C-alpha cells in the first residue's frame, strides 16, 4: 500500500512538468511599427537634418538605422 502511494505520487509529480510538443513551424510574421519625431540642436533649438538615428533593443542589440531629412521623409 505504501509503495503504491509513493509510486502514484512520483507519477503525479513527474507528469506536472510534461507538455505536448508543437510540431508546426511558426509562421514568420514581420512586425512593422512606424516611428516619427524631430531631432533638435539643444543650443540653437533648430531641427537637425541628416542626424543618424539607431534603433536598439533593451539589450543593446541593433535593429535599424536611418538618417533624418527635412520634412520628415526618409533619406
Contact map, one row per residue, 1 for C-alpha under 8 A:
111110000000000000000000000000000000000000000000000000000000000000000000000
111111000000000000000000000000000000000000000000000000000000000000000000000
111111100000000000000000000000000000000000000000000000000000000000000000000
111111110000000000000000000000000000000000000000000000000000000000000000000
111111111000000000000000000000000000000000000000000000000000000000000000000
011111111100000000000000000000000000000000000000000000000000000000000000000
001111111110000000000000000000000000000000000000000000000000000000000000000
000111111111000000000000000000000000000000000000000000000000000000000000000
000011111111100000000000000000000000000000000000000000000000000000000000000
000001111111110000000000000000000000000000000000000000000000000000000000000
000000111111111000000000000000000000000000000000000000000000000000000000000
000000011111111100000000000000000000000000000000000000000000000000000000000
000000001111111110000000000000000000000000000000000000000000000000000000000
000000000111111111000000000000000000000000000000000000000000000000000000000
000000000011111111000000000000000000000000000000000000000000000000000000000
000000000001111111000000000000000000000000000000000000000000000000000000000
000000000000111111100000000000000000000000000000000000000000000000000000000
000000000000011111110000000000000000000000000000000000000000000000000000000
000000000000000011111000000000000000000000000000000000000000000000000000000
000000000000000001111100000000000000000000000000000000000000000000000000000
000000000000000000111110000000000000000000000000000000000000000000000000000
000000000000000000011111000000000000000000000000000000000000000000000000000
000000000000000000001111100000000000000000000000000000000000000000000000000
000000000000000000000111110000000000000000000000000000000000000000000000000
000000000000000000000011111000000000000000000000000000000000000000000000000
000000000000000000000001111100000000000000000000000000000000000000000000000
000000000000000000000000111110000000000000000000000000000000000000000000000
000000000000000000000000011111000000000000000000000000000000000000000000000
000000000000000000000000001111100000000000000000000000000000000000000000000
000000000000000000000000000111110000000000000000000000000000000000000000000
000000000000000000000000000011111000000000000000000000000000000000000000000
000000000000000000000000000001111100000000000000000000000000000000000000000
000000000000000000000000000000111110000000000000000000000000000000000000000
000000000000000000000000000000011111000000000000000000000000000000000000000
000000000000000000000000000000001111100000000000000000000000000000000000000
000000000000000000000000000000000111110000000000000000000000000000000001000
000000000000000000000000000000000011111000000000000000000000000000000001000
000000000000000000000000000000000001111100000010000000000000000000000001000
000000000000000000000000000000000000111110000011101000000000000000010000000
000000000000000000000000000000000000011111001111000000000000000000000000000
000000000000000000000000000000000000001111111111000000000000000000000000000
000000000000000000000000000000000000000111111000000000000000000000000000000
000000000000000000000000000000000000000011111000000000000000000000000000000
000000000000000000000000000000000000000011111100000000000000000000000000000
000000000000000000000000000000000000000111111110000000000000000000000000000
000000000000000000000000000000000000000110011111000000000000000000000000000
000000000000000000000000000000000000011110001111100000000000000000000000000
000000000000000000000000000000000000001110000111111000000000000000010000000
000000000000000000000000000000000000001000000011111000000000000000011100000
000000000000000000000000000000000000000000000001111100000000000000111000001
000000000000000000000000000000000000001000000001111110000000000000111000000
000000000000000000000000000000000000000000000000011111000000000011110000000
000000000000000000000000000000000000000000000000001111100000000011110000000
000000000000000000000000000000000000000000000000000111110000011111000000000
000000000000000000000000000000000000000000000000000011111000011110000000000
000000000000000000000000000000000000000000000000000001111111111100000000000
000000000000000000000000000000000000000000000000000000111111111000000000000
000000000000000000000000000000000000000000000000000000011111100000000000000
000000000000000000000000000000000000000000000000000000011111100000000000000
000000000000000000000000000000000000000000000000000000011111110000000000000
000000000000000000000000000000000000000000000000000000011111111000000000000
000000000000000000000000000000000000000000000000000001111001111100000000000
000000000000000000000000000000000000000000000000000001111000111110000000000
000000000000000000000000000000000000000000000000000001110000011111000000000
000000000000000000000000000000000000000000000000000111100000001111100000000
000000000000000000000000000000000000000000000000000111000000000111110000011
000000000000000000000000000000000000000000000000011110000000000011111000011
000000000000000000000000000000000000001000000001111110000000000001111101111
000000000000000000000000000000000000000000000000111000000000000000111111111
000000000000000000000000000000000000000000000000100000000000000000011111100
000000000000000000000000000000000000000000000000000000000000000000001111100
000000000000000000000000000000000001110000000000000000000000000000011111110
000000000000000000000000000000000000000000000000000000000000000000011111111
000000000000000000000000000000000000000000000000000000000000000001111001111
000000000000000000000000000000000000000000000000010000000000000001111000111
